[in-house]
Amino acid sequence: MTDALRLVRLPYHLSVYTQAAASAALDHAESLMANVEKIKVQRDRIMEELRSMGLNPSPSDANFVLFGASPMRRQRGSTSWPMRC
């Protein structure tokens, strides 16, 4: 019996809280996916804004954007860019 249980158990522990969060997420999948689409639209907008500022953001499918300073700012010794949120 113990060997049979070992065959079907997950390779990692999922707490009761993690399982409850996953269940709630599945119950609200439509709403969560709508938020994912909004995040993707904003990510793409931010990438375009960065390009218009002379920056070169890395391609991303994540919920963040990686970018560095423009060549002009690097020549002047600045590697940061002031951002207003």
Secondary structure, 3 states (H helix, E strand, C coil): CHHHHHHHCCCCCCCHHHHHHHHHHHHCHHHHHHHHHHHHHHHHHHHHHHHHCCCCCCCCCCCCCCCCCCHHHHHCCCCCCCCCC
